[in-house]
Amino acid sequence: MQLINQAKGILLADNAIIADTHFKRMKGLLGRREFRQGAALILKPCNFIHTFFMRFPIDCLFVDKNKKVKKAVQSLAPFRICGPCFSSSMVIELPAGTLVKYPPQEGDTLVF
């Protein structure tokens, strides 16, 4: 699935996967050795994340139920906590550096 910032007309990911069960959200990116550019993990529902036991930094977008960006976090290092963002209903994890290339603004609408 593709992830597009509709407000800017930018493709953020061409290989987005939804983690919408308790087990898929709990596993997340754990165990992966890399997170390639063009990939994304959509955690739904979610408004709080951590990077405990991860091997690489990630970028994160906190998004509300209308798919509008509420908060963006760049290069969240391993073994860190981020959140909560109470107004978000999902978190999109992206490879570190994605948001530097394509910086979103609060209120940008995303399309899956």
C-alpha positions as a printed Julia matrix, in Angstrom:
112×3 Matrix{Float64}:
  0.0    0.0    0.0
  1.17   3.53  -0.7
  1.3    6.37   1.82
  0.92   9.85   0.33
  1.01  13.3    1.9
 -1.99  14.65  -0.01
 -1.39  18.24   1.09
  2.02  18.27  -0.57
  1.51  15.59  -3.24
  4.48  13.57  -1.92
  4.83   9.79  -1.81
  6.14   8.98   1.69
  6.13   5.17   1.31
  5.33   2.69  -1.43
  5.38  -0.33   0.88
  3.17   0.53   3.86
  1.87  -2.24   6.11
 -0.95  -1.9    8.65
 -0.52  -3.4   12.12
 -4.1   -3.42  13.39
 -4.14  -6.35  15.81
 -2.7   -6.46  19.32
  0.01  -8.95  18.29
  1.04  -7.05  15.14
  1.25  -3.76  17.06
  3.21  -5.39  19.89
  5.73  -6.92  17.47
  6.01  -3.78  15.34
  9.55  -3.46  14.01
 11.15  -5.67  16.68
 13.54  -8.23  15.28
 14.2   -6.38  12.04
 17.78  -5.59  11.17
 16.85  -2.72   8.84
 13.97  -0.52   7.78
 14.37   0.34   4.12
 13.45   3.64   2.49
  9.97   3.43   1.01
  8.64   1.26   3.84
  6.16   2.26   6.55
  4.42   0.59   9.46
  0.99   1.95  10.39
  0.09   1.17  14.02
 -3.67   1.42  14.46
 -5.04   2.22  17.0
 -2.05   3.86  18.66
 -1.06   7.17  20.29
  2.15   6.19  22.11
  5.28   4.32  20.96
  8.67   3.19  22.19
 11.8    1.94  20.47
 12.98  -0.48  23.15
 15.08  -3.32  21.7
 15.08  -1.8   18.2
 18.3   -1.65  16.22
 17.81   1.6   14.31
 16.23   5.06  14.66
 12.85   5.82  13.08
 10.73   8.8   12.07
  7.12   8.88  13.33
  3.9   10.6   12.38
  1.06  10.78  14.88
 -2.19  10.97  12.9
 -5.8   11.53  13.95
 -8.93   9.64  12.82
 -9.32  12.03   9.85
 -5.76  11.13   8.71
 -4.41  14.56   9.59
 -0.89  14.87  11.0
 -0.92  15.93  14.65
  2.77  15.49  15.5
  5.98  14.53  13.68
  9.1   13.1   15.31
 12.41  12.76  13.47
 15.09  10.16  14.2
 13.72   8.64  17.38
 16.71   6.64  18.63
 16.53   3.06  19.94
 15.53   2.62  23.6
 13.44   5.81  23.71
  9.8    6.61  24.5
  7.66   8.97  22.43
  4.18  10.13  23.23
  1.5   10.03  24.12
 -0.25  12.24  21.59
 -3.83  11.97  22.84
 -5.35  13.49  19.7
 -3.87  10.79  17.46
 -5.52   7.49  16.61
 -2.58   5.96  14.73
  1.18   6.22  14.46
  3.09   5.78  11.23
  6.67   4.62  11.6
  9.03   5.48   8.75
 12.75   4.99   8.12
 14.88   7.69   9.76
 15.5   10.55   7.35
 12.16  10.32   5.56
 10.76  13.37   7.34
 13.91  15.39   6.67
 13.39  14.9    2.93
  9.62  15.4    3.08
  8.79  17.44   6.19
  5.1   17.33   7.05
  3.22  20.11   8.8
  0.61  19.69  11.47
 -2.73  19.38   9.68
 -1.4   17.79   6.46
 -3.77  15.07   5.27
 -2.4   11.6    4.49
 -3.89   9.11   2.04
 -3.37   5.34   2.1
